[in-house]
């Protein structure tokens, strides 16, 4: 192999590591569907698998019965909202909650982004339900322990369905909005990467639930209801809340194997350049 071809090969190897094209270990997602279907048998899972492939996730679907065995980075709970052809049954999840311990990255959102990703406005643009789901799951899955992404529900079991998850530190308000705004103070958080207020709004009811009376030691709000305060209370009406301690955490970092490949590439490049100089 010529020096130039060798150099190009080494450069390509290093470049793959930097770009993230070399995956050491994908995020393992446990996705509770409760038997949800988008428009017929198999459609919900097929649509979510398309999203998973784009993000490099490994997804296990939990349709009912006992919790599937395995080690998972994040639990995603399908939304009770939307015009599902069959709605989720949360009984299996509810009966298993006593044995589930969540890690340090939890999300509750009134946005039923799974329905909107599969219907309107659909999966075409990242700045919308596609990006919202991608960023949320990548954020929750890169924490310590098993993260949580609860879609379109309050986690208290009082608004429009969904299980009571036993999470403290907030109140829920059962109101809808089509006007979702990202506050400037959190716009730079990695979980909002590639998303704008315009992209999170105008979904033909972008959110069904809001949160208020947050305990700041537990929660940070990352987007708000742009139409109203909660129940007339003098408080910000958040559409999505996430764990306070890790709110500014990343949505993905190079895995150790990626860094090893990258370092090896740089080492070989350096050795090759030195050899060229000695030969010259």
C-alpha positions, -999 to 999 in steps of 0.1 A, spaced: 0 0 0 14 34 -9 20 61 18 -8 82 5 -33 54 5 -23 44 40 -27 79 52 -61 82 36 -72 49 53 -59 61 87 -76 94 83 -109 77 74 -107 55 105 -101 85 127 -129 104 110 -154 76 116 -146 77 153 -151 115 155 -183 115 135 -199 89 158 -202 64 130 -184 38 151 -209 27 179 -195 10 209 -228 5 227 -262 19 217 -288 32 241 -310 3 252 -345 15 252 -374 -3 269 -405 12 252 -438 6 270 -466 5 244 -493 -12 263 -506 -26 230 -508 9 213 -513 9 176 -510 39 153 -532 28 124 -533 -10 125 -513 -40 137 -476 -35 139 -476 1 128 -466 17 161 -435 -5 165 -426 -2 128 -426 36 130 -406 37 163 -381 13 148 -375 38 120 -367 64 146 -345 40 165 -325 31 135 -317 68 128 -305 72 164 -286 39 168 -309 27 196 -317 -9 205 -354 -10 214 -374 -37 233 -411 -32 232 -432 -39 262 -468 -46 252 -481 -61 284 -474 -88 310 -442 -89 330 -415 -64 325 -390 -78 299 -357 -89 314 -326 -70 305 -305 -40 312 -320 -7 299 -308 29 298 -342 44 295 -379 36 298 -402 54 273 -439 53 280 -463 57 251 -488 86 253 -524 81 261 -532 110 238 -538 111 201 -562 92 178 -547 58 183 -564 29 166 -559 11 199 -550 29 231 -523 18 255 -533 -3 285 -511 7 314 -520 -21 338 -488 -41 333 -467 -10 339 -486 0 369 -483 -34 385 -445 -34 379 -437 2 392 -429 -11 427 -399 -29 413 -387 -1 390 -361 24 402 -354 53 379 -320 70 375 -310 106 376 -326 117 343 -364 118 342 -387 136 319 -425 143 321 -441 160 291 -476 170 280 -465 166 244 -476 134 228 -447 134 205 -450 97 196 -484 102 180 -474 134 162 -442 118 150 -463 91 133 -492 114 122 -491 152 121 -468 170 115 -449 137 110 -413 126 108 -400 147 79 -383 175 99 -361 172 129 -374 205 144 -406 189 156 -417 156 172 -389 137 156 -362 159 172 -381 162 204 -382 124 208 -346 120 197 -332 145 221 -354 134 250 -344 97 247 -308 104 240 -307 127 271 -325 103 294 -305 74 282 -271 90 289 -277 93 326 -270 71 356 -294 43 361 -326 39 340 -339 72 326 -375 80 321 -394 96 292 -432 98 299 -450 111 269 -483 131 270 -490 124 306 -487 140 340 -473 110 359 -501 115 386 -529 97 368 -552 127 369 -551 141 333 -563 122 303 -550 88 314 -516 73 321 -501 57 352 -493 74 386 -455 71 386 -449 82 422 -427 112 413 -428 142 438 -422 179 435 -448 193 410 -485 199 403 -503 191 371 -528 212 351 -550 195 325 -551 221 297 -541 221 261 -520 244 240 -508 247 205 -482 274 215 -451 259 230 -422 282 239 -386 274 248 -374 298 275 -342 316 266 -326 305 299 -327 268 288 -326 272 250 -289 262 250 -294 230 270 -283 199 249 -318 184 252 -331 214 231 -305 208 204 -320 216 169 -354 226 183 -372 259 182 -404 272 197 -419 272 162 -409 236 157 -425 225 189 -458 244 183 -486 242 158 -490 204 159 -528 208 160 -527 206 198 -490 204 206 -494 197 243 -523 183 265 -508 188 300 -489 215 318 -469 214 351 -465 241 378 -455 245 415 -422 229 407 -397 220 435 -365 235 420 -344 208 437 -364 182 417 -373 197 383 -364 222 356 -389 233 330 -376 232 294 -406 245 275 -438 263 285 -474 269 276 -473 301 257 -510 308 261 -517 308 298 -506 303 334 -517 272 351 -552 274 365 -550 311 370 -521 306 394 -493 331 394 -468 305 382 -452 295 349 -470 268 331 -444 243 319 -452 218 292 -421 196 298 -401 191 330 -368 172 335 -346 163 365 -330 194 379 -296 179 389 -289 167 353 -310 192 333 -279 206 315 -264 172 308 -254 161 274 -274 140 249 -245 118 240 -207 116 243 -182 95 225 -181 60 239 -147 47 252 -143 24 222 -148 54 199 -122 74 217 -98 45 215 -102 42 177 -98 79 174 -66 79 196 -52 50 176 -58 69 144 -41 100 156 -11 79 169 -7 62 136 -9 94 117 18 109 139 40 79 134 35 79 97 43 116 94 75 111 114 85 82 91 79 103 60 102 130 74 130 105 82 127 88 48 128 122 31 
